[in-house]
Amino acid sequence: DGVLAENLAVVIGEFGHRHHDGDVDEDAILAYTAERQVGWLAWSWYGNSGGVEYLDLAEGPSGPLTSWCERIVYGEM
């Protein structure tokens, strides 16, 4: 809120729906960004490895979309 009060550009980025160290409250992130008209960026299109492939929005470079992407694009999973 302090950054927004300074009238600076803000984007909330690189969040997922979960992570190995805990659950992510993506609903709170999306609600806040909508309320404050702040941009956001979900993580990531494709190519994660090391056990965090669940953060991919697509199953390959051109799709199909994952359930995480379906959630981001169309709403609740």
N, CA, C, O and CB atoms as a CASP TS submission, in Angstrom:
PFRMAT TS
TARGET T0000
AUTHOR 0000-0000-0000
METHOD Language model
MODEL 1
PARENT N/A
ATOM      1  N   ASP     1       0.823  -1.197   0.000  1.00  0.00           N
ATOM      2  CA  ASP     1       0.000   0.000   0.000  1.00  0.00           C
ATOM      3  C   ASP     1       0.867   1.260   0.000  1.00  0.00           C
ATOM      4  O   ASP     1       0.515   2.264  -0.620  1.00  0.00           O
ATOM      5  CB  ASP     1      -0.936  -0.002   1.208  1.00  0.00           C
ATOM      6  N   GLY     2       2.003   1.199   0.702  1.00  0.00           N
ATOM      7  CA  GLY     2       2.894   2.347   0.752  1.00  0.00           C
ATOM      8  C   GLY     2       3.453   2.696  -0.617  1.00  0.00           C
ATOM      9  O   GLY     2       3.554   3.872  -0.968  1.00  0.00           O
ATOM     10  N   VAL     3       3.814   1.686  -1.388  1.00  0.00           N
ATOM     11  CA  VAL     3       4.327   1.923  -2.740  1.00  0.00           C
ATOM     12  C   VAL     3       3.238   2.526  -3.614  1.00  0.00           C
ATOM     13  O   VAL     3       3.492   3.454  -4.381  1.00  0.00           O
ATOM     14  CB  VAL     3       4.854   0.611  -3.367  1.00  0.00           C
ATOM     15  N   LEU     4       2.029   1.999  -3.496  1.00  0.00           N
ATOM     16  CA  LEU     4       0.914   2.550  -4.281  1.00  0.00           C
ATOM     17  C   LEU     4       0.620   3.992  -3.886  1.00  0.00           C
ATOM     18  O   LEU     4       0.287   4.815  -4.739  1.00  0.00           O
ATOM     19  CB  LEU     4      -0.346   1.692  -4.098  1.00  0.00           C
ATOM     20  N   ALA     5       0.741   4.299  -2.605  1.00  0.00           N
ATOM     21  CA  ALA     5       0.502   5.664  -2.134  1.00  0.00           C
ATOM     22  C   ALA     5       1.510   6.643  -2.729  1.00  0.00           C
ATOM     23  O   ALA     5       1.231   7.836  -2.840  1.00  0.00           O
ATOM     24  CB  ALA     5       0.563   5.715  -0.606  1.00  0.00           C
ATOM     25  N   GLU     6       2.677   6.137  -3.109  1.00  0.00           N
ATOM     26  CA  GLU     6       3.700   6.971  -3.740  1.00  0.00           C
ATOM     27  C   GLU     6       3.475   7.107  -5.238  1.00  0.00           C
ATOM     28  O   GLU     6       4.259   7.751  -5.936  1.00  0.00           O
ATOM     29  CB  GLU     6       5.080   6.394  -3.479  1.00  0.00           C
ATOM     30  N   ASN     7       2.391   6.493  -5.733  1.00  0.00           N
ATOM     31  CA  ASN     7       2.026   6.545  -7.152  1.00  0.00           C
ATOM     32  C   ASN     7       3.110   5.951  -8.055  1.00  0.00           C
ATOM     33  O   ASN     7       3.381   6.458  -9.143  1.00  0.00           O
ATOM     34  CB  ASN     7       1.752   7.984  -7.563  1.00  0.00           C
ATOM     35  N   LEU     8       3.722   4.859  -7.574  1.00  0.00           N
ATOM     36  CA  LEU     8       4.748   4.148  -8.333  1.00  0.00           C
ATOM     37  C   LEU     8       4.130   2.957  -9.051  1.00  0.00           C
ATOM     38  O   LEU     8       3.100   2.431  -8.630  1.00  0.00           O
ATOM     39  CB  LEU     8       5.895   3.686  -7.408  1.00  0.00           C
ATOM     40  N   ALA     9       4.757   2.546 -10.117  1.00  0.00           N
ATOM     41  CA  ALA     9       4.298   1.357 -10.851  1.00  0.00           C
ATOM     42  C   ALA     9       4.564   0.110 -10.010  1.00  0.00           C
ATOM     43  O   ALA     9       5.632  -0.039  -9.417  1.00  0.00           O
ATOM     44  CB  ALA     9       5.009   1.244 -12.241  1.00  0.00           C
ATOM     45  N   VAL    10       3.582  -0.773  -9.970  1.00  0.00           N
ATOM     46  CA  VAL    10       3.700  -1.990  -9.170  1.00  0.00           C
ATOM     47  C   VAL    10       3.158  -3.170  -9.964  1.00  0.00           C
ATOM     48  O   VAL    10       2.128  -3.065 -10.631  1.00  0.00           O
ATOM     49  CB  VAL    10       2.948  -1.844  -7.819  1.00  0.00           C
ATOM     50  N   VAL    11       3.858  -4.286  -9.884  1.00  0.00           N
ATOM     51  CA  VAL    11       3.343  -5.560 -10.377  1.00  0.00           C
ATOM     52  C   VAL    11       3.699  -6.612  -9.338  1.00  0.00           C
ATOM     53  O   VAL    11       4.834  -6.680  -8.867  1.00  0.00           O
ATOM     54  CB  VAL    11       3.932  -5.924 -11.799  1.00  0.00           C
ATOM     55  N   ILE    12       2.726  -7.422  -8.993  1.00  0.00           N
ATOM     56  CA  ILE    12       2.959  -8.525  -8.060  1.00  0.00           C
ATOM     57  C   ILE    12       3.209  -9.752  -8.911  1.00  0.00           C
ATOM     58  O   ILE    12       2.341 -10.195  -9.663  1.00  0.00           O
ATOM     59  CB  ILE    12       1.742  -8.740  -7.064  1.00  0.00           C
ATOM     60  N   GLY    13       4.395 -10.287  -8.784  1.00  0.00           N
ATOM     61  CA  GLY    13       4.761 -11.318  -9.733  1.00  0.00           C
ATOM     62  C   GLY    13       5.365 -12.570  -9.159  1.00  0.00           C
ATOM     63  O   GLY    13       5.775 -12.662  -8.002  1.00  0.00           O
ATOM     64  N   GLU    14       5.386 -13.531 -10.064  1.00  0.00           N
ATOM     65  CA  GLU    14       5.998 -14.834  -9.831  1.00  0.00           C
ATOM     66  C   GLU    14       5.392 -15.558  -8.639  1.00  0.00           C
ATOM     67  O   GLU    14       6.109 -16.067  -7.777  1.00  0.00           O
ATOM     68  CB  GLU    14       7.480 -14.674  -9.625  1.00  0.00           C
ATOM     69  N   PHE    15       4.080 -15.599  -8.600  1.00  0.00           N
ATOM     70  CA  PHE    15       3.433 -16.381  -7.546  1.00  0.00           C
ATOM     71  C   PHE    15       2.791 -17.616  -8.163  1.00  0.00           C
ATOM     72  O   PHE    15       2.439 -17.631  -9.343  1.00  0.00           O
ATOM     73  CB  PHE    15       2.373 -15.531  -6.785  1.00  0.00           C
ATOM     74  N   GLY    16       2.650 -18.630  -7.357  1.00  0.00           N
ATOM     75  CA  GLY    16       2.001 -19.864  -7.762  1.00  0.00           C
ATOM     76  C   GLY    16       0.875 -20.181  -6.812  1.00  0.00           C
ATOM     77  O   GLY    16       0.562 -19.383  -5.928  1.00  0.00           O
ATOM     78  N   HIS    17       0.268 -21.324  -6.979  1.00  0.00           N
ATOM     79  CA  HIS    17      -0.844 -21.737  -6.117  1.00  0.00           C
ATOM     80  C   HIS    17      -0.365 -22.546  -4.921  1.00  0.00           C
ATOM     81  O   HIS    17      -1.107 -22.735  -3.958  1.00  0.00           O
ATOM     82  CB  HIS    17      -1.854 -22.550  -6.912  1.00  0.00           C
ATOM     83  N   ARG    18       0.857 -23.017  -4.980  1.00  0.00           N
ATOM     84  CA  ARG    18       1.475 -23.705  -3.851  1.00  0.00           C
ATOM     85  C   ARG    18       2.967 -23.697  -4.088  1.00  0.00           C
ATOM     86  O   ARG    18       3.449 -23.362  -5.170  1.00  0.00           O
ATOM     87  CB  ARG    18       0.931 -25.167  -3.684  1.00  0.00           C
ATOM     88  N   HIS    19       3.691 -24.079  -3.037  1.00  0.00           N
ATOM     89  CA  HIS    19       5.132 -24.202  -3.168  1.00  0.00           C
ATOM     90  C   HIS    19       5.609 -25.210  -2.138  1.00  0.00           C
ATOM     91  O   HIS    19       4.894 -25.534  -1.190  1.00  0.00           O
ATOM     92  CB  HIS    19       5.843 -22.827  -2.988  1.00  0.00           C
ATOM     93  N   HIS    20       6.814 -25.697  -2.331  1.00  0.00           N
ATOM     94  CA  HIS    20       7.327 -26.757  -1.460  1.00  0.00           C
ATOM     95  C   HIS    20       7.404 -26.332   0.000  1.00  0.00           C
ATOM     96  O   HIS    20       7.384 -27.188   0.884  1.00  0.00           O
ATOM     97  CB  HIS    20       8.695 -27.192  -1.929  1.00  0.00           C
ATOM     98  N   ASP    21       7.490 -25.036   0.276  1.00  0.00           N
ATOM     99  CA  ASP    21       7.591 -24.591   1.665  1.00  0.00           C
ATOM    100  C   ASP    21       6.263 -24.095   2.232  1.00  0.00           C
ATOM    101  O   ASP    21       6.237 -23.512   3.316  1.00  0.00           O
ATOM    102  CB  ASP    21       8.621 -23.498   1.774  1.00  0.00           C
ATOM    103  N   GLY    22       5.144 -24.322   1.504  1.00  0.00           N
ATOM    104  CA  GLY    22       3.846 -23.960   2.049  1.00  0.00           C
ATOM    105  C   GLY    22       2.842 -23.571   0.988  1.00  0.00           C
ATOM    106  O   GLY    22       3.166 -23.415  -0.190  1.00  0.00           O
ATOM    107  N   ASP    23       1.621 -23.421   1.443  1.00  0.00           N
ATOM    108  CA  ASP    23       0.524 -23.035   0.558  1.00  0.00           C
ATOM    109  C   ASP    23       0.619 -21.544   0.268  1.00  0.00           C
ATOM    110  O   ASP    23       1.022 -20.754   1.122  1.00  0.00           O
ATOM    111  CB  ASP    23      -0.853 -23.387   1.186  1.00  0.00           C
ATOM    112  N   VAL    24       0.247 -21.181  -0.930  1.00  0.00           N
ATOM    113  CA  VAL    24       0.200 -19.771  -1.334  1.00  0.00           C
ATOM    114  C   VAL    24      -1.270 -19.374  -1.411  1.00  0.00           C
ATOM    115  O   VAL    24      -2.078 -20.105  -1.984  1.00  0.00           O
ATOM    116  CB  VAL    24       0.938 -19.528  -2.719  1.00  0.00           C
ATOM    117  N   ASP    25      -1.619 -18.243  -0.849  1.00  0.00           N
ATOM    118  CA  ASP    25      -3.002 -17.774  -0.889  1.00  0.00           C
ATOM    119  C   ASP    25      -3.212 -16.939  -2.154  1.00  0.00           C
ATOM    120  O   ASP    25      -3.294 -15.712  -2.106  1.00  0.00           O
ATOM    121  CB  ASP    25      -3.348 -16.944   0.387  1.00  0.00           C
ATOM    122  N   GLU    26      -3.296 -17.646  -3.288  1.00  0.00           N
ATOM    123  CA  GLU    26      -3.457 -16.945  -4.564  1.00  0.00           C
ATOM    124  C   GLU    26      -4.765 -16.181  -4.623  1.00  0.00           C
ATOM    125  O   GLU    26      -4.858 -15.177  -5.330  1.00  0.00           O
ATOM    126  CB  GLU    26      -3.386 -17.926  -5.719  1.00  0.00           C
ATOM    127  N   ASP    27      -5.785 -16.634  -3.892  1.00  0.00           N
ATOM    128  CA  ASP    27      -7.053 -15.888  -3.862  1.00  0.00           C
ATOM    129  C   ASP    27      -6.846 -14.502  -3.256  1.00  0.00           C
ATOM    130  O   ASP    27      -7.395 -13.517  -3.751  1.00  0.00           O
ATOM    131  CB  ASP    27      -8.125 -16.665  -3.058  1.00  0.00           C
ATOM    132  N   ALA    28      -6.058 -14.424  -2.189  1.00  0.00           N
ATOM    133  CA  ALA    28      -5.779 -13.130  -1.558  1.00  0.00           C
ATOM    134  C   ALA    28      -4.975 -12.237  -2.494  1.00  0.00           C
ATOM    135  O   ALA    28      -5.238 -11.038  -2.586  1.00  0.00           O
ATOM    136  CB  ALA    28      -5.021 -13.326  -0.233  1.00  0.00           C
ATOM    137  N   ILE    29      -3.995 -12.816  -3.190  1.00  0.00           N
ATOM    138  CA  ILE    29      -3.193 -12.041  -4.132  1.00  0.00           C
ATOM    139  C   ILE    29      -4.076 -11.473  -5.234  1.00  0.00           C
ATOM    140  O   ILE    29      -4.007 -10.283  -5.541  1.00  0.00           O
ATOM    141  CB  ILE    29      -2.074 -12.905  -4.735  1.00  0.00           C
ATOM    142  N   LEU    30      -4.908 -12.329  -5.830  1.00  0.00           N
ATOM    143  CA  LEU    30      -5.763 -11.883  -6.928  1.00  0.00           C
ATOM    144  C   LEU    30      -6.817 -10.876  -6.462  1.00  0.00           C
ATOM    145  O   LEU    30      -7.134  -9.935  -7.189  1.00  0.00           O
ATOM    146  CB  LEU    30      -6.444 -13.081  -7.575  1.00  0.00           C
ATOM    147  N   ALA    31      -7.359 -11.066  -5.264  1.00  0.00           N
ATOM    148  CA  ALA    31      -8.336 -10.118  -4.728  1.00  0.00           C
ATOM    149  C   ALA    31      -7.687  -8.753  -4.480  1.00  0.00           C
ATOM    150  O   ALA    31      -8.262  -7.715  -4.810  1.00  0.00           O
ATOM    151  CB  ALA    31      -8.952 -10.661  -3.424  1.00  0.00           C
ATOM    152  N   TYR    32      -6.492  -8.767  -3.900  1.00  0.00           N
ATOM    153  CA  TYR    32      -5.779  -7.510  -3.632  1.00  0.00           C
ATOM    154  C   TYR    32      -5.467  -6.781  -4.929  1.00  0.00           C
ATOM    155  O   TYR    32      -5.682  -5.573  -5.031  1.00  0.00           O
ATOM    156  CB  TYR    32      -4.478  -7.778  -2.854  1.00  0.00           C
ATOM    157  N   THR    33      -4.967  -7.499  -5.912  1.00  0.00           N
ATOM    158  CA  THR    33      -4.607  -6.845  -7.176  1.00  0.00           C
ATOM    159  C   THR    33      -5.838  -6.277  -7.877  1.00  0.00           C
ATOM    160  O   THR    33      -5.769  -5.215  -8.497  1.00  0.00           O
ATOM    161  CB  THR    33      -3.889  -7.833  -8.103  1.00  0.00           C
ATOM    162  N   ALA    34      -6.956  -6.980  -7.780  1.00  0.00           N
ATOM    163  CA  ALA    34      -8.187  -6.462  -8.386  1.00  0.00           C
ATOM    164  C   ALA    34      -8.663  -5.217  -7.651  1.00  0.00           C
ATOM    165  O   ALA    34      -9.048  -4.228  -8.275  1.00  0.00           O
ATOM    166  CB  ALA    34      -9.290  -7.537  -8.377  1.00  0.00           C
ATOM    167  N   GLU    35      -8.634  -5.269  -6.321  1.00  0.00           N
ATOM    168  CA  GLU    35      -9.087  -4.137  -5.509  1.00  0.00           C
ATOM    169  C   GLU    35      -8.225  -2.899  -5.745  1.00  0.00           C
ATOM    170  O   GLU    35      -8.747  -1.788  -5.841  1.00  0.00           O
ATOM    171  CB  GLU    35      -9.069  -4.508  -4.025  1.00  0.00           C
ATOM    172  N   ARG    36      -6.924  -3.084  -5.839  1.00  0.00           N
ATOM    173  CA  ARG    36      -5.986  -1.969  -5.972  1.00  0.00           C
ATOM    174  C   ARG    36      -5.602  -1.656  -7.422  1.00  0.00           C
ATOM    175  O   ARG    36      -4.821  -0.741  -7.685  1.00  0.00           O
ATOM    176  CB  ARG    36      -4.743  -2.269  -5.186  1.00  0.00           C
ATOM    177  N   GLN    37      -6.161  -2.424  -8.351  1.00  0.00           N
ATOM    178  CA  GLN    37      -5.855  -2.270  -9.777  1.00  0.00           C
ATOM    179  C   GLN    37      -4.343  -2.351 -10.022  1.00  0.00           C
ATOM    180  O   GLN    37      -3.737  -1.484 -10.652  1.00  0.00           O
ATOM    181  CB  GLN    37      -6.410  -0.924 -10.303  1.00  0.00           C
ATOM    182  N   VAL    38      -3.766  -3.435  -9.493  1.00  0.00           N
ATOM    183  CA  VAL    38      -2.344  -3.698  -9.605  1.00  0.00           C
ATOM    184  C   VAL    38      -2.146  -4.872 -10.549  1.00  0.00           C
ATOM    185  O   VAL    38      -2.911  -5.835 -10.507  1.00  0.00           O
ATOM    186  CB  VAL    38      -1.711  -3.982  -8.216  1.00  0.00           C
ATOM    187  N   GLY    39      -1.136  -4.804 -11.393  1.00  0.00           N
ATOM    188  CA  GLY    39      -0.831  -5.912 -12.288  1.00  0.00           C
ATOM    189  C   GLY    39      -0.272  -7.112 -11.539  1.00  0.00           C
ATOM    190  O   GLY    39       0.251  -6.975 -10.433  1.00  0.00           O
ATOM    191  N   TRP    40      -0.385  -8.280 -12.142  1.00  0.00           N
ATOM    192  CA  TRP    40       0.145  -9.495 -11.530  1.00  0.00           C
ATOM    193  C   TRP    40       0.681 -10.424 -12.604  1.00  0.00           C
ATOM    194  O   TRP    40       0.338 -10.305 -13.781  1.00  0.00           O
ATOM    195  CB  TRP    40      -0.936 -10.207 -10.694  1.00  0.00           C
ATOM    196  N   LEU    41       1.528 -11.348 -12.179  1.00  0.00           N
ATOM    197  CA  LEU    41       2.155 -12.295 -13.078  1.00  0.00           C
ATOM    198  C   LEU    41       2.251 -13.639 -12.383  1.00  0.00           C
ATOM    199  O   LEU    41       2.964 -13.788 -11.392  1.00  0.00           O
ATOM    200  CB  LEU    41       3.545 -11.802 -13.525  1.00  0.00           C
ATOM    201  N   ALA    42       1.529 -14.613 -12.909  1.00  0.00           N
ATOM    202  CA  ALA    42       1.588 -15.967 -12.345  1.00  0.00           C
ATOM    203  C   ALA    42       2.835 -16.679 -12.867  1.00  0.00           C
ATOM    204  O   ALA    42       3.279 -16.406 -13.982  1.00  0.00           O
ATOM    205  CB  ALA    42       0.302 -16.779 -12.702  1.00  0.00           C
ATOM    206  N   TRP    43       3.394 -17.574 -12.085  1.00  0.00           N
ATOM    207  CA  TRP    43       4.620 -18.295 -12.419  1.00  0.00           C
ATOM    208  C   TRP    43       4.279 -19.666 -12.890  1.00  0.00           C
ATOM    209  O   TRP    43       3.386 -20.288 -12.315  1.00  0.00           O
ATOM    210  CB  TRP    43       5.569 -18.366 -11.232  1.00  0.00           C
ATOM    211  N   SER    44       4.884 -20.147 -13.828  1.00  0.00           N
ATOM    212  CA  SER    44       5.537 -19.617 -15.004  1.00  0.00           C
ATOM    213  C   SER    44       4.987 -20.364 -16.208  1.00  0.00           C
ATOM    214  O   SER    44       4.252 -21.336 -16.028  1.00  0.00           O
ATOM    215  CB  SER    44       7.090 -19.746 -14.907  1.00  0.00           C
ATOM    216  N   TRP    45       5.306 -19.958 -17.408  1.00  0.00           N
ATOM    217  CA  TRP    45       4.685 -20.574 -18.580  1.00  0.00           C
ATOM    218  C   TRP    45       5.012 -22.057 -18.685  1.00  0.00           C
ATOM    219  O   TRP    45       4.106 -22.892 -18.677  1.00  0.00           O
ATOM    220  CB  TRP    45       5.131 -19.860 -19.843  1.00  0.00           C
ATOM    221  N   TYR    46       6.293 -22.395 -18.784  1.00  0.00           N
ATOM    222  CA  TYR    46       6.676 -23.786 -19.013  1.00  0.00           C
ATOM    223  C   TYR    46       8.169 -23.946 -18.766  1.00  0.00           C
ATOM    224  O   TYR    46       8.946 -23.023 -19.013  1.00  0.00           O
ATOM    225  CB  TYR    46       6.307 -24.237 -20.452  1.00  0.00           C
ATOM    226  N   GLY    47       8.561 -25.097 -18.288  1.00  0.00           N
ATOM    227  CA  GLY    47       9.974 -25.422 -18.194  1.00  0.00           C
ATOM    228  C   GLY    47      10.548 -25.513 -16.803  1.00  0.00           C
ATOM    229  O   GLY    47      11.761 -25.659 -16.651  1.00  0.00           O
ATOM    230  N   ASN    48       9.713 -25.431 -15.776  1.00  0.00           N
ATOM    231  CA  ASN    48      10.229 -25.621 -14.428  1.00  0.00           C
ATOM    232  C   ASN    48      10.737 -27.048 -14.263  1.00  0.00           C
ATOM    233  O   ASN    48      10.292 -27.962 -14.957  1.00  0.00           O
ATOM    234  CB  ASN    48       9.145 -25.308 -13.377  1.00  0.00           C
ATOM    235  N   SER    49      11.661 -27.221 -13.350  1.00  0.00           N
ATOM    236  CA  SER    49      12.175 -28.545 -13.030  1.00  0.00           C
ATOM    237  C   SER    49      12.513 -28.585 -11.549  1.00  0.00           C
ATOM    238  O   SER    49      12.204 -27.649 -10.810  1.00  0.00           O
ATOM    239  CB  SER    49      13.420 -28.895 -13.898  1.00  0.00           C
ATOM    240  N   GLY    50      13.131 -29.642 -11.126  1.00  0.00           N
ATOM    241  CA  GLY    50      13.551 -29.735  -9.733  1.00  0.00           C
ATOM    242  C   GLY    50      12.413 -29.898  -8.753  1.00  0.00           C
ATOM    243  O   GLY    50      12.543 -29.538  -7.583  1.00  0.00           O
ATOM    244  N   GLY    51      11.288 -30.442  -9.219  1.00  0.00           N
ATOM    245  CA  GLY    51      10.169 -30.685  -8.325  1.00  0.00           C
ATOM    246  C   GLY    51       9.137 -29.581  -8.258  1.00  0.00           C
ATOM    247  O   GLY    51       8.169 -29.690  -7.504  1.00  0.00           O
ATOM    248  N   VAL    52       9.317 -28.521  -9.025  1.00  0.00           N
ATOM    249  CA  VAL    52       8.316 -27.450  -9.018  1.00  0.00           C
ATOM    250  C   VAL    52       7.624 -27.313 -10.378  1.00  0.00           C
ATOM    251  O   VAL    52       7.171 -26.232 -10.754  1.00  0.00           O
ATOM    252  CB  VAL    52       8.971 -26.119  -8.631  1.00  0.00           C
ATOM    253  N   GLU    53       7.555 -28.408 -11.090  1.00  0.00           N
ATOM    254  CA  GLU    53       6.865 -28.407 -12.382  1.00  0.00           C
ATOM    255  C   GLU    53       5.394 -28.041 -12.245  1.00  0.00           C
ATOM    256  O   GLU    53       4.782 -27.593 -13.215  1.00  0.00           O
ATOM    257  CB  GLU    53       6.992 -29.767 -13.043  1.00  0.00           C
ATOM    258  N   TYR    54       4.817 -28.218 -11.073  1.00  0.00           N
ATOM    259  CA  TYR    54       3.415 -27.863 -10.840  1.00  0.00           C
ATOM    260  C   TYR    54       3.167 -26.364 -11.007  1.00  0.00           C
ATOM    261  O   TYR    54       2.013 -25.941 -11.077  1.00  0.00           O
ATOM    262  CB  TYR    54       2.990 -28.303  -9.444  1.00  0.00           C
ATOM    263  N   LEU    55       4.218 -25.558 -11.070  1.00  0.00           N
ATOM    264  CA  LEU    55       4.069 -24.124 -11.293  1.00  0.00           C
ATOM    265  C   LEU    55       3.930 -23.761 -12.765  1.00  0.00           C
ATOM    266  O   LEU    55       3.605 -22.620 -13.092  1.00  0.00           O
ATOM    267  CB  LEU    55       5.243 -23.396 -10.708  1.00  0.00           C
ATOM    268  N   ASP    56       4.174 -24.726 -13.665  1.00  0.00           N
ATOM    269  CA  ASP    56       4.023 -24.471 -15.095  1.00  0.00           C
ATOM    270  C   ASP    56       2.565 -24.197 -15.442  1.00  0.00           C
ATOM    271  O   ASP    56       1.663 -24.874 -14.950  1.00  0.00           O
ATOM    272  CB  ASP    56       4.549 -25.658 -15.912  1.00  0.00           C
ATOM    273  N   LEU    57       2.345 -23.207 -16.286  1.00  0.00           N
ATOM    274  CA  LEU    57       1.013 -22.884 -16.772  1.00  0.00           C
ATOM    275  C   LEU    57       0.630 -23.732 -17.983  1.00  0.00           C
ATOM    276  O   LEU    57      -0.550 -23.871 -18.305  1.00  0.00           O
ATOM    277  CB  LEU    57       0.931 -21.409 -17.124  1.00  0.00           C
ATOM    278  N   ALA    58       1.635 -24.296 -18.651  1.00  0.00           N
ATOM    279  CA  ALA    58       1.391 -25.148 -19.816  1.00  0.00           C
ATOM    280  C   ALA    58       2.223 -26.417 -19.699  1.00  0.00           C
ATOM    281  O   ALA    58       3.269 -26.431 -19.051  1.00  0.00           O
ATOM    282  CB  ALA    58       1.722 -24.397 -21.136  1.00  0.00           C
ATOM    283  N   GLU    59       1.746 -27.476 -20.330  1.00  0.00           N
ATOM    284  CA  GLU    59       2.447 -28.755 -20.285  1.00  0.00           C
ATOM    285  C   GLU    59       3.561 -28.835 -21.317  1.00  0.00           C
ATOM    286  O   GLU    59       4.372 -29.759 -21.275  1.00  0.00           O
ATOM    287  CB  GLU    59       1.470 -29.889 -20.500  1.00  0.00           C
ATOM    288  N   GLY    60       3.616 -27.892 -22.234  1.00  0.00           N
ATOM    289  CA  GLY    60       4.650 -27.825 -23.259  1.00  0.00           C
ATOM    290  C   GLY    60       4.741 -26.404 -23.776  1.00  0.00           C
ATOM    291  O   GLY    60       3.948 -25.554 -23.370  1.00  0.00           O
ATOM    292  N   PRO    61       5.680 -26.124 -24.654  1.00  0.00           N
ATOM    293  CA  PRO    61       5.846 -24.756 -25.154  1.00  0.00           C
ATOM    294  C   PRO    61       4.580 -24.159 -25.768  1.00  0.00           C
ATOM    295  O   PRO    61       4.371 -22.949 -25.690  1.00  0.00           O
ATOM    296  CB  PRO    61       6.939 -24.730 -26.173  1.00  0.00           C
ATOM    297  N   SER    62       3.732 -24.995 -26.377  1.00  0.00           N
ATOM    298  CA  SER    62       2.495 -24.498 -26.973  1.00  0.00           C
ATOM    299  C   SER    62       1.244 -25.059 -26.313  1.00  0.00           C
ATOM    300  O   SER    62       0.162 -24.989 -26.895  1.00  0.00           O
ATOM    301  CB  SER    62       2.473 -24.824 -28.435  1.00  0.00           C
ATOM    302  N   GLY    63       1.367 -25.605 -25.126  1.00  0.00           N
ATOM    303  CA  GLY    63       0.202 -26.138 -24.426  1.00  0.00           C
ATOM    304  C   GLY    63       0.234 -27.643 -24.388  1.00  0.00           C
ATOM    305  O   GLY    63       1.232 -28.238 -24.793  1.00  0.00           O
ATOM    306  N   PRO    64      -0.793 -28.270 -23.928  1.00  0.00           N
ATOM    307  CA  PRO    64      -2.049 -27.712 -23.410  1.00  0.00           C
ATOM    308  C   PRO    64      -1.854 -27.049 -22.043  1.00  0.00           C
ATOM    309  O   PRO    64      -0.795 -27.154 -21.424  1.00  0.00           O
ATOM    310  CB  PRO    64      -3.113 -28.814 -23.306  1.00  0.00           C
ATOM    311  N   LEU    65      -2.899 -26.372 -21.600  1.00  0.00           N
ATOM    312  CA  LEU    65      -2.851 -25.662 -20.333  1.00  0.00           C
ATOM    313  C   LEU    65      -2.958 -26.620 -19.160  1.00  0.00           C
ATOM    314  O   LEU    65      -3.615 -27.657 -19.249  1.00  0.00           O
ATOM    315  CB  LEU    65      -3.958 -24.629 -20.265  1.00  0.00           C
ATOM    316  N   THR    66      -2.302 -26.263 -18.056  1.00  0.00           N
ATOM    317  CA  THR    66      -2.387 -27.053 -16.823  1.00  0.00           C
ATOM    318  C   THR    66      -3.581 -26.578 -15.995  1.00  0.00           C
ATOM    319  O   THR    66      -4.205 -25.566 -16.315  1.00  0.00           O
ATOM    320  CB  THR    66      -1.066 -26.942 -15.998  1.00  0.00           C
ATOM    321  N   SER    67      -3.888 -27.306 -14.943  1.00  0.00           N
ATOM    322  CA  SER    67      -4.972 -26.886 -14.052  1.00  0.00           C
ATOM    323  C   SER    67      -4.633 -25.562 -13.360  1.00  0.00           C
ATOM    324  O   SER    67      -5.532 -24.776 -13.064  1.00  0.00           O
ATOM    325  CB  SER    67      -5.254 -27.976 -12.999  1.00  0.00           C
ATOM    326  N   TRP    68      -3.342 -25.308 -13.099  1.00  0.00           N
ATOM    327  CA  TRP    68      -2.939 -24.028 -12.526  1.00  0.00           C
ATOM    328  C   TRP    68      -3.272 -22.895 -13.494  1.00  0.00           C
ATOM    329  O   TRP    68      -3.752 -21.847 -13.062  1.00  0.00           O
ATOM    330  CB  TRP    68      -1.431 -24.031 -12.192  1.00  0.00           C
ATOM    331  N   CYS    69      -3.029 -23.079 -14.782  1.00  0.00           N
ATOM    332  CA  CYS    69      -3.364 -22.066 -15.782  1.00  0.00           C
ATOM    333  C   CYS    69      -4.878 -21.903 -15.896  1.00  0.00           C
ATOM    334  O   CYS    69      -5.379 -20.784 -15.999  1.00  0.00           O
ATOM    335  CB  CYS    69      -2.763 -22.439 -17.150  1.00  0.00           C
ATOM    336  N   GLU    70      -5.594 -23.006 -15.878  1.00  0.00           N
ATOM    337  CA  GLU    70      -7.061 -22.934 -15.927  1.00  0.00           C
ATOM    338  C   GLU    70      -7.573 -22.089 -14.769  1.00  0.00           C
ATOM    339  O   GLU    70      -8.502 -21.299 -14.936  1.00  0.00           O
ATOM    340  CB  GLU    70      -7.690 -24.355 -15.881  1.00  0.00           C
ATOM    341  N   ARG    71      -6.969 -22.253 -13.594  1.00  0.00           N
ATOM    342  CA  ARG    71      -7.354 -21.483 -12.405  1.00  0.00           C
ATOM    343  C   ARG    71      -7.078 -19.996 -12.630  1.00  0.00           C
ATOM    344  O   ARG    71      -7.928 -19.153 -12.344  1.00  0.00           O
ATOM    345  CB  ARG    71      -6.592 -21.991 -11.149  1.00  0.00           C
ATOM    346  N   ILE    72      -5.899 -19.681 -13.138  1.00  0.00           N
ATOM    347  CA  ILE    72      -5.517 -18.294 -13.357  1.00  0.00           C
ATOM    348  C   ILE    72      -6.381 -17.637 -14.418  1.00  0.00           C
ATOM    349  O   ILE    72      -6.787 -16.486 -14.259  1.00  0.00           O
ATOM    350  CB  ILE    72      -4.058 -18.208 -13.753  1.00  0.00           C
ATOM    351  N   VAL    73      -6.664 -18.341 -15.486  1.00  0.00           N
ATOM    352  CA  VAL    73      -7.417 -17.760 -16.605  1.00  0.00           C
ATOM    353  C   VAL    73      -8.912 -17.737 -16.348  1.00  0.00           C
ATOM    354  O   VAL    73      -9.578 -16.741 -16.630  1.00  0.00           O
ATOM    355  CB  VAL    73      -7.138 -18.531 -17.877  1.00  0.00           C
ATOM    356  N   TYR    74      -9.450 -18.840 -15.808  1.00  0.00           N
ATOM    357  CA  TYR    74     -10.904 -18.981 -15.720  1.00  0.00           C
ATOM    358  C   TYR    74     -11.481 -18.920 -14.324  1.00  0.00           C
ATOM    359  O   TYR    74     -12.704 -18.903 -14.180  1.00  0.00           O
ATOM    360  CB  TYR    74     -11.302 -20.246 -16.327  1.00  0.00           C
ATOM    361  N   GLY    75     -10.662 -18.887 -13.289  1.00  0.00           N
ATOM    362  CA  GLY    75     -11.187 -18.812 -11.931  1.00  0.00           C
ATOM    363  C   GLY    75     -10.837 -20.029 -11.118  1.00  0.00           C
ATOM    364  O   GLY    75      -9.884 -20.742 -11.431  1.00  0.00           O
ATOM    365  N   GLU    76     -11.601 -20.268 -10.078  1.00  0.00           N
ATOM    366  CA  GLU    76     -11.287 -21.325  -9.110  1.00  0.00           C
ATOM    367  C   GLU    76     -11.138 -22.688  -9.727  1.00  0.00           C
ATOM    368  O   GLU    76     -11.841 -23.039 -10.675  1.00  0.00           O
ATOM    369  CB  GLU    76     -12.337 -21.386  -8.071  1.00  0.00           C
ATOM    370  N   MET    77     -10.195 -23.474  -9.171  1.00  0.00           N
ATOM    371  CA  MET    77      -9.988 -24.857  -9.617  1.00  0.00           C
ATOM    372  C   MET    77     -11.025 -25.750  -8.980  1.00  0.00           C
ATOM    373  O   MET    77     -11.033 -26.957  -9.221  1.00  0.00           O
ATOM    374  CB  MET    77      -8.563 -25.353  -9.272  1.00  0.00           C
TER
END
